[in-house]
Amino acid sequence: MFSVGTRDSIREQLLSSAAGDPAVVGAAITGSQAVDGGDQWSDIDLAFGIDGPLDSAMHRWTDLLYRDFAAVHHWDLPSGSTVYRVFLLPDMLEVDLGFTPAAEFGPHGPTWRTVFGQPAAAKEEPIPSLRTLAGLGWHHALHAWTSIQRHRWWQAEQWISALRGQVLALACLRLGHPTSYAKGVHLLPPEVTAPLDATLVRALDEAELTRALAAATAALIAELALADAALAARLAPTLSGRTPPTAATTPH
Protein backbone atom coordinates (compact mmCIF):
# COMPACT_ATOMS: atom_id res chain seq x y z
CA MET A 1 0.00 0.00 0.00
CA PHE A 2 1.30 3.46 -0.86
CA SER A 3 2.33 5.94 1.82
CA VAL A 4 1.03 9.48 2.06
CA GLY A 5 4.54 10.78 1.41
CA THR A 6 4.89 8.69 -1.74
CA ARG A 7 1.48 9.75 -3.02
CA ASP A 8 2.13 13.44 -2.42
CA SER A 9 5.56 13.20 -4.05
CA ILE A 10 4.09 11.59 -7.16
CA ARG A 11 1.36 14.23 -7.34
CA GLU A 12 3.96 17.02 -7.22
CA GLN A 13 6.08 15.29 -9.87
CA LEU A 14 3.03 15.04 -12.14
CA LEU A 15 2.18 18.70 -11.63
CA SER A 16 5.78 19.65 -12.37
CA SER A 17 5.64 17.64 -15.59
CA ALA A 18 2.37 19.34 -16.48
CA ALA A 19 3.94 22.77 -16.00
CA GLY A 20 6.69 21.76 -18.42
CA ASP A 21 4.33 20.38 -21.07
CA PRO A 22 3.53 23.07 -23.68
CA ALA A 23 0.20 21.38 -24.44
CA VAL A 24 -0.99 21.64 -20.83
CA VAL A 25 -2.27 25.19 -20.42
CA GLY A 26 -4.06 24.57 -17.13
CA ALA A 27 -3.88 22.14 -14.25
CA ALA A 28 -5.96 21.58 -11.16
CA ILE A 29 -6.15 19.23 -8.21
CA THR A 30 -9.59 17.66 -8.01
CA GLY A 31 -11.30 15.16 -5.72
CA SER A 32 -11.04 15.11 -1.95
CA GLN A 33 -7.50 16.51 -1.88
CA ALA A 34 -8.71 19.71 -3.48
CA VAL A 35 -10.97 20.52 -0.54
CA ASP A 36 -9.78 19.13 2.77
CA GLY A 37 -6.55 17.41 1.88
CA GLY A 38 -8.17 13.99 1.72
CA ASP A 39 -6.91 11.21 3.97
CA GLN A 40 -4.30 8.48 3.87
CA TRP A 41 -6.31 6.45 1.35
CA SER A 42 -7.07 9.27 -1.10
CA ASP A 43 -5.84 8.77 -4.63
CA ILE A 44 -4.45 11.36 -7.06
CA ASP A 45 -6.98 13.32 -9.12
CA LEU A 46 -5.68 15.93 -11.55
CA ALA A 47 -7.36 17.85 -14.37
CA PHE A 48 -5.46 19.21 -17.37
CA GLY A 49 -6.55 21.77 -19.93
CA ILE A 50 -5.06 20.72 -23.28
CA ASP A 51 -4.15 22.95 -26.20
CA GLY A 52 -4.28 20.70 -29.24
CA PRO A 53 -5.43 17.13 -29.84
CA LEU A 54 -6.30 15.24 -26.67
CA ASP A 55 -5.09 11.96 -28.15
CA SER A 56 -1.53 13.21 -28.57
CA ALA A 57 -1.35 14.58 -25.03
CA MET A 58 -2.89 11.44 -23.55
CA HIS A 59 -0.41 9.27 -25.44
CA ARG A 60 2.56 11.21 -24.04
CA TRP A 61 1.19 11.11 -20.50
CA THR A 62 0.45 7.42 -20.73
CA ASP A 63 4.05 6.78 -21.74
CA LEU A 64 5.17 8.89 -18.77
CA LEU A 65 3.05 6.97 -16.25
CA TYR A 66 4.33 3.61 -17.47
CA ARG A 67 7.94 4.72 -17.86
CA ASP A 68 8.43 6.81 -14.72
CA PHE A 69 5.88 5.35 -12.32
CA ALA A 70 5.59 1.72 -13.47
CA ALA A 71 1.83 1.84 -14.09
CA VAL A 72 0.37 -1.65 -14.40
CA HIS A 73 -2.90 -0.81 -16.19
CA HIS A 74 -5.09 2.05 -17.38
CA TRP A 75 -8.55 2.61 -18.79
CA ASP A 76 -10.61 5.56 -20.05
CA LEU A 77 -13.82 7.14 -18.79
CA PRO A 78 -15.21 9.72 -21.26
CA SER A 79 -17.46 12.44 -19.82
CA GLY A 80 -18.61 15.14 -22.19
CA SER A 81 -15.53 16.70 -23.78
CA THR A 82 -13.27 15.30 -21.06
CA VAL A 83 -11.54 11.95 -21.03
CA TYR A 84 -10.46 10.63 -17.65
CA ARG A 85 -7.55 8.22 -18.01
CA VAL A 86 -7.34 6.11 -14.87
CA PHE A 87 -4.03 4.46 -13.94
CA LEU A 88 -3.15 1.84 -11.34
CA LEU A 89 0.37 1.94 -9.88
CA PRO A 90 2.05 -1.11 -8.28
CA ASP A 91 1.47 0.08 -4.69
CA MET A 92 -2.31 0.28 -5.19
CA LEU A 93 -2.22 4.02 -5.87
CA GLU A 94 -4.84 5.20 -8.36
CA VAL A 95 -3.99 8.19 -10.54
CA ASP A 96 -6.88 9.84 -12.38
CA LEU A 97 -5.88 12.34 -15.08
CA GLY A 98 -8.64 14.35 -16.74
CA PHE A 99 -7.85 15.71 -20.21
CA THR A 100 -10.12 18.54 -21.38
CA PRO A 101 -9.89 20.92 -24.35
CA ALA A 102 -8.39 24.22 -23.16
CA ALA A 103 -11.54 26.25 -23.86
CA GLU A 104 -13.59 24.00 -21.56
CA PHE A 105 -11.06 23.53 -18.78
CA GLY A 106 -12.79 24.42 -15.52
CA PRO A 107 -14.49 23.08 -12.40
CA HIS A 108 -17.68 21.01 -12.49
CA GLY A 109 -18.22 21.18 -8.75
CA PRO A 110 -16.64 22.22 -5.45
CA THR A 111 -13.80 19.68 -5.48
CA TRP A 112 -11.40 21.76 -7.54
CA ARG A 113 -8.21 23.72 -6.80
CA THR A 114 -6.47 25.46 -9.69
CA VAL A 115 -2.70 25.02 -9.78
CA PHE A 116 -2.05 27.08 -12.90
CA GLY A 117 -3.92 28.40 -15.92
CA GLN A 118 -7.17 30.30 -16.30
CA PRO A 119 -10.12 27.95 -15.82
CA ALA A 120 -13.49 28.67 -17.37
CA ALA A 121 -16.43 29.56 -15.18
CA ALA A 122 -17.55 26.78 -12.89
CA LYS A 123 -20.25 24.44 -14.14
CA GLU A 124 -22.67 22.96 -11.67
CA GLU A 125 -22.56 19.18 -11.41
CA PRO A 126 -26.02 17.95 -12.43
CA ILE A 127 -28.05 16.50 -9.57
CA PRO A 128 -30.16 13.48 -10.50
CA SER A 129 -33.87 14.06 -10.28
CA LEU A 130 -36.24 12.23 -7.98
CA ARG A 131 -37.97 10.90 -11.10
CA THR A 132 -34.74 9.37 -12.40
CA LEU A 133 -33.72 7.78 -9.10
CA ALA A 134 -37.24 6.44 -8.55
CA GLY A 135 -37.29 5.07 -12.09
CA LEU A 136 -33.99 3.30 -11.63
CA GLY A 137 -35.34 1.92 -8.36
CA TRP A 138 -38.41 0.27 -9.85
CA HIS A 139 -36.37 -0.82 -12.89
CA HIS A 140 -33.89 -2.65 -10.64
CA ALA A 141 -36.69 -4.19 -8.56
CA LEU A 142 -38.40 -5.47 -11.70
CA HIS A 143 -35.22 -7.00 -13.10
CA ALA A 144 -34.32 -8.58 -9.76
CA TRP A 145 -37.73 -10.28 -9.70
CA THR A 146 -37.32 -11.44 -13.30
CA SER A 147 -33.88 -12.84 -12.54
CA ILE A 148 -35.29 -14.82 -9.62
CA GLN A 149 -38.02 -16.26 -11.84
CA ARG A 150 -35.34 -17.34 -14.30
CA HIS A 151 -33.27 -18.90 -11.49
CA ARG A 152 -30.37 -16.59 -12.30
CA TRP A 153 -29.22 -16.19 -8.73
CA TRP A 154 -26.11 -14.11 -9.27
CA GLN A 155 -27.93 -11.75 -11.60
CA ALA A 156 -30.72 -11.38 -9.06
CA GLU A 157 -28.20 -10.55 -6.35
CA GLN A 158 -26.67 -7.87 -8.59
CA TRP A 159 -30.04 -6.20 -9.19
CA ILE A 160 -31.00 -6.33 -5.50
CA SER A 161 -27.72 -4.66 -4.57
CA ALA A 162 -28.31 -2.04 -7.26
CA LEU A 163 -31.81 -1.43 -5.89
CA ARG A 164 -30.38 -0.86 -2.42
CA GLY A 165 -27.99 1.67 -3.97
CA GLN A 166 -30.94 3.61 -5.41
CA VAL A 167 -32.67 3.68 -2.02
CA LEU A 168 -29.51 5.15 -0.51
CA ALA A 169 -29.24 7.67 -3.36
CA LEU A 170 -32.85 8.75 -2.79
CA ALA A 171 -32.13 9.26 0.91
CA CYS A 172 -29.05 11.32 0.05
CA LEU A 173 -31.07 13.43 -2.38
CA ARG A 174 -33.74 14.05 0.26
CA LEU A 175 -31.20 15.07 2.90
CA GLY A 176 -28.97 17.15 0.64
CA HIS A 177 -25.95 14.82 0.43
CA PRO A 178 -24.01 13.72 -2.69
CA THR A 179 -25.88 11.00 -4.53
CA SER A 180 -23.31 9.46 -6.88
CA TYR A 181 -20.94 6.59 -6.10
CA ALA A 182 -22.27 6.38 -2.51
CA LYS A 183 -20.24 9.50 -1.64
CA GLY A 184 -22.90 10.78 0.74
CA VAL A 185 -23.98 7.50 2.31
CA HIS A 186 -21.66 7.84 5.31
CA LEU A 187 -23.50 11.07 6.17
CA LEU A 188 -26.88 9.37 6.45
CA PRO A 189 -28.24 8.85 9.99
CA PRO A 190 -28.46 5.29 11.39
CA GLU A 191 -32.25 5.36 11.32
CA VAL A 192 -31.99 5.56 7.52
CA THR A 193 -29.26 2.99 6.95
CA ALA A 194 -29.94 0.40 9.69
CA PRO A 195 -33.19 -0.93 8.14
CA LEU A 196 -31.28 -1.65 4.93
CA ASP A 197 -29.38 -4.46 6.66
CA ALA A 198 -32.39 -6.61 5.83
CA THR A 199 -31.80 -6.05 2.11
CA LEU A 200 -28.41 -7.81 2.15
CA VAL A 201 -28.44 -11.14 0.33
CA ARG A 202 -27.09 -13.86 2.65
CA ALA A 203 -27.40 -16.88 0.37
CA LEU A 204 -27.95 -17.56 -3.32
CA ASP A 205 -31.25 -19.43 -3.22
CA GLU A 206 -34.75 -18.53 -4.26
CA ALA A 207 -36.16 -18.04 -0.76
CA GLU A 208 -33.36 -15.76 0.41
CA LEU A 209 -33.27 -13.69 -2.77
CA THR A 210 -37.03 -13.27 -2.62
CA ARG A 211 -36.80 -12.17 1.00
CA ALA A 212 -34.03 -9.66 0.29
CA LEU A 213 -35.89 -8.29 -2.73
CA ALA A 214 -39.04 -7.80 -0.68
CA ALA A 215 -37.04 -5.92 1.96
CA ALA A 216 -35.36 -3.73 -0.67
CA THR A 217 -38.67 -3.03 -2.39
CA ALA A 218 -40.28 -2.05 0.91
CA ALA A 219 -37.33 0.24 1.61
CA LEU A 220 -37.73 1.87 -1.79
CA ILE A 221 -41.43 2.54 -1.22
CA ALA A 222 -40.77 3.85 2.30
CA GLU A 223 -38.07 6.26 1.09
CA LEU A 224 -40.20 7.45 -1.82
CA ALA A 225 -43.10 8.08 0.54
CA LEU A 226 -40.98 10.67 2.36
CA ALA A 227 -40.34 12.60 -0.84
CA ASP A 228 -43.42 11.97 -2.98
CA ALA A 229 -46.24 10.15 -1.22
CA ALA A 230 -48.40 10.08 -4.34
CA LEU A 231 -45.68 8.41 -6.40
CA ALA A 232 -45.01 5.87 -3.66
CA ALA A 233 -48.72 5.07 -3.50
CA ARG A 234 -48.85 4.48 -7.27
CA LEU A 235 -45.80 2.23 -7.32
CA ALA A 236 -46.46 0.21 -4.17
CA PRO A 237 -49.25 -2.09 -5.47
CA THR A 238 -47.29 -3.03 -8.59
CA LEU A 239 -43.93 -3.60 -6.94
CA SER A 240 -45.10 -5.15 -3.70
CA GLY A 241 -47.41 -7.52 -5.52
CA ARG A 242 -44.45 -9.39 -6.99
CA THR A 243 -43.10 -10.61 -3.63
CA PRO A 244 -44.80 -12.20 -0.62
CA PRO A 245 -45.89 -9.43 1.77
CA THR A 246 -44.25 -11.21 4.71
CA ALA A 247 -40.95 -11.90 2.96
CA ALA A 248 -39.36 -8.62 4.08
CA THR A 249 -39.71 -9.58 7.73
CA THR A 250 -39.34 -13.35 7.63
CA PRO A 251 -35.99 -14.43 9.12
CA HIS A 252 -33.72 -16.44 6.83
Secondary structure, 3 states (H helix, E strand, C coil): CCCHHHHHHHHHHHHHHHHCCCCEEEEEEECHHHCCCCCCCCCEEEEEEECCCHHHHHHHHHHHHHHHHCCCEEEEEEECCEEEEEEECCCCCEEEEEEEEHHHCCCCCCCEEEEECCCCCCCCCCCCCHHHHHHHHHHHHHHHHHHHHCCCHHHHHHHHHHHHHHHHHHHHHHHCCCCHHHCCHHHCCHHHHHHHHHHCCCCCCHHHHHHHHHHHHHHHHHHHHHHCHHHHHHHHHHHHCCCCCCCCCCCC
